[in-house]
Amino acid sequence: MLTAFLFLWMMAFIRAAGLIVMVPVFNGRNIPIPVRLTIAAFLAWVGLQTARELAVPPADVVGLVLAAAHELIIGLLMGLGVRLMFFALEMAGQIIATEMGLVVSAQIDPISQNSSSPVGVGLTLFGTLLFLISGAHHAVFMTFARSFALMPPGGISFNRSAGEVFVQSSGSIFLLAVQMAAPLMALNFVVTLTFAILSKAAPGMNAFAESFPVRIAAGLTLLAVALGLTAQLVLSGLHTAPELMLRLIP
């Protein structure tokens, strides 16, 4: 009996660890590893309380490894369902920084610890703030606990539609990024067209160099104005994230 419980808790812990590795805020290096392990252990214990069926421990090491790998994949894919929105924010920030001419001023993202543009870092922090304020992290943890009722820990089965959902949701990253960056892309086109006309009227003017201050000033102003639209897109994506987490369970 004790062996069966330890097996189930270990499988649940591996699934929770995969989720914590992918979910924003909790996967940052600014959170100590013991804290992340504690959160994963607590989520595993809560998830076991909602499990309707308890799988039988495998009889050999190969079965144990396969069960652990399956649980890790479940946790990683569920976390990916939340992480996709932040991938879109990072991509939108890169597009906006390129349009504004700020792509060369890269800095370290405090969450992902990767090199990113200032706009990308700002949008990522803005999305993280919305993630916490809107209570989306509560919905993520509740959905994770519900996953044990749909897929008991230690059980091995494969959902064929999960691959199709993964491809479709990955493609939505580009759509969301373009929607967030669309106002800045349109503004850059207007600024480029305006300075192209001015360069024809005044051939001695360096239109390329003179356009940079205008791009940055107008871009920052429009970015602040369009922040409400960005917030709506982020909140809409976070609202659908719990459903996507369950659909990605293989």
C-alpha positions in Angstrom: 0.0 0.0 0.0 2.8 2.4 0.9 4.7 1.5 -2.3 1.6 2.3 -4.4 1.1 5.6 -2.7 4.7 6.6 -3.2 4.5 5.7 -6.8 1.4 7.8 -7.4 2.8 10.8 -5.5 6.1 10.6 -7.4 4.1 10.5 -10.7 2.0 13.5 -9.6 5.2 15.3 -8.5 6.8 14.8 -11.9 3.7 16.2 -13.6 3.7 19.2 -11.3 7.4 19.8 -11.8 6.9 19.9 -15.6 4.2 22.5 -15.1 6.3 24.7 -12.8 9.2 24.6 -15.3 7.0 26.2 -18.0 4.5 28.5 -16.2 5.7 32.1 -16.1 6.6 33.7 -12.7 7.2 30.4 -11.0 9.9 29.3 -13.5 12.0 32.4 -13.0 15.5 32.1 -11.6 14.6 34.7 -9.0 12.5 32.0 -7.3 14.8 29.6 -5.4 14.7 25.9 -6.5 13.6 24.7 -3.0 10.5 27.0 -3.2 9.7 25.6 -6.7 10.0 22.1 -5.5 7.8 22.8 -2.5 5.1 24.3 -4.8 5.3 21.2 -7.0 5.0 18.9 -4.0 2.0 20.8 -2.8 0.3 20.7 -6.2 1.0 16.9 -6.4 -0.7 16.4 -3.1 -3.7 18.5 -4.1 -3.9 16.7 -7.4 -4.0 13.3 -5.8 -7.1 14.3 -3.9 -9.0 14.8 -7.1 -7.9 11.7 -8.9 -10.9 9.4 -9.5 -8.8 6.3 -10.5 -5.4 5.2 -9.1 -3.1 3.5 -11.5 -1.3 0.3 -10.6 2.5 0.6 -10.2 4.4 -1.0 -13.1 6.2 -4.3 -12.5 9.5 -3.4 -14.2 11.9 -0.4 -14.5 11.0 0.2 -18.1 7.4 0.7 -17.2 8.4 3.1 -14.4 10.5 5.2 -16.8 7.8 5.3 -19.4 5.2 6.4 -16.8 7.6 9.1 -15.5 8.3 10.4 -19.0 4.6 10.5 -19.8 3.8 12.5 -16.7 6.7 14.9 -17.5 5.3 15.4 -21.0 1.8 16.1 -19.6 3.2 18.7 -17.2 5.3 20.4 -19.8 2.5 20.6 -22.4 0.1 22.0 -19.8 2.6 24.6 -18.9 3.1 25.4 -22.5 -0.6 26.2 -22.9 0.0 29.1 -20.5 3.5 30.0 -21.8 2.3 30.5 -25.4 0.8 33.9 -24.5 4.2 35.1 -23.2 5.9 33.8 -26.3 3.5 36.0 -28.3 4.4 39.0 -26.1 8.1 38.4 -26.6 7.7 38.2 -30.4 5.5 41.3 -30.4 8.1 43.2 -28.4 10.8 42.2 -30.9 8.7 43.3 -33.9 7.8 46.7 -32.2 11.5 47.2 -31.2 12.5 46.6 -34.8 9.9 49.0 -36.1 11.0 51.7 -33.6 14.8 51.2 -34.2 15.4 49.9 -30.6 16.4 46.4 -31.6 20.2 47.1 -31.0 19.6 48.0 -27.3 19.1 44.5 -26.0 19.0 43.6 -22.3 18.4 40.6 -20.1 14.8 39.6 -19.5 14.5 39.1 -15.7 12.0 36.3 -16.1 13.4 34.2 -18.9 17.0 35.3 -18.4 17.3 35.7 -22.2 18.5 38.7 -24.2 15.5 40.8 -25.3 14.7 44.3 -26.4 13.5 46.9 -23.9 10.0 46.8 -25.4 10.0 43.0 -25.2 11.0 43.1 -21.5 8.4 45.7 -20.8 5.6 43.7 -22.5 6.7 40.5 -20.7 6.6 42.2 -17.3 3.2 43.8 -18.3 1.8 40.3 -19.2 3.2 38.9 -15.9 1.4 41.6 -14.0 -1.8 40.9 -15.7 -1.3 37.1 -15.1 -1.1 37.7 -11.3 -3.7 40.5 -11.0 -6.4 38.7 -13.1 -6.0 35.6 -10.9 -5.0 33.5 -13.9 -2.5 31.6 -11.8 -5.3 30.3 -9.6 -7.2 29.1 -12.7 -3.9 27.3 -13.9 -3.5 25.5 -10.6 -7.2 24.5 -10.5 -7.0 23.2 -14.0 -3.9 21.3 -13.1 -5.7 19.6 -10.2 -8.6 18.8 -12.5 -6.2 17.0 -14.9 -5.7 14.2 -12.5 -9.4 13.4 -12.8 -9.1 13.2 -16.6 -5.7 11.5 -16.7 -4.8 9.5 -13.5 -1.2 9.7 -12.4 0.9 6.7 -13.7 -1.6 5.9 -16.5 -0.2 5.8 -20.0 -2.5 6.7 -22.9 -2.2 9.0 -25.9 -4.6 11.5 -27.2 -4.2 11.8 -31.0 -5.8 15.2 -31.2 -3.2 16.7 -28.8 -0.7 17.0 -31.6 -3.1 18.9 -33.8 -4.1 21.2 -31.0 -0.4 21.9 -30.3 0.2 22.9 -33.9 -2.8 25.1 -34.0 -2.0 26.8 -30.7 1.6 27.3 -31.8 0.5 29.1 -34.9 -1.7 31.4 -32.9 1.6 32.9 -31.4 2.3 34.7 -34.7 -1.3 35.9 -35.0 -1.3 37.4 -31.5 2.1 39.0 -32.0 1.1 40.7 -35.2 -2.2 41.9 -33.7 -0.2 43.5 -30.8 2.4 45.0 -33.1 0.0 46.1 -35.9 -0.5 49.7 -34.7 3.3 50.2 -34.5 3.8 48.6 -37.9 1.2 51.0 -39.5 2.9 53.9 -37.7 6.3 53.0 -39.1 4.9 52.8 -42.6 3.4 56.3 -42.2 6.7 57.7 -40.8 8.7 56.0 -43.6 6.4 57.4 -46.3 6.5 60.9 -44.8 10.2 61.1 -44.7 10.5 59.6 -48.2 8.4 62.4 -49.5 10.4 65.0 -47.5 13.7 63.6 -48.9 12.4 64.2 -52.4 11.4 67.8 -51.5 14.7 68.5 -49.7 17.4 66.3 -51.2 20.0 67.6 -48.8 18.2 66.2 -45.8 19.4 62.9 -44.3 15.9 61.3 -44.1 17.1 58.1 -42.6 18.9 59.7 -39.7 16.3 62.3 -39.0 13.5 59.7 -38.9 14.9 57.9 -35.9 13.8 60.4 -33.2 10.4 60.6 -34.8 10.0 56.8 -34.9 11.0 56.5 -31.2 8.8 59.3 -29.9 5.8 58.5 -32.0 6.2 54.8 -31.3 6.4 55.2 -27.5 3.3 57.4 -27.6 1.3 55.0 -29.7 2.5 52.1 -27.6 1.2 53.7 -24.5 -2.1 54.5 -26.2 -2.5 50.9 -27.6 -1.6 49.3 -24.2 -5.3 48.8 -23.5 -5.7 46.8 -26.7 -2.7 44.7 -25.7 -4.2 44.1 -22.3 -7.4 42.9 -23.8 -5.5 40.4 -26.1 -3.4 39.2 -23.1 -6.5 38.7 -20.9 -8.3 36.9 -23.6 -5.4 34.5 -24.1 -5.1 33.9 -20.4 -8.8 33.3 -20.2 -8.6 30.5 -22.7 -5.4 29.0 -21.3 -7.0 26.6 -18.8 -9.1 25.0 -21.6 -6.0 24.8 -23.8 -4.1 23.1 -21.0 -6.6 20.3 -20.8 -6.7 19.9 -24.6 -2.9 19.5 -24.7 -2.9 16.5 -22.4 -1.5 13.6 -24.6 
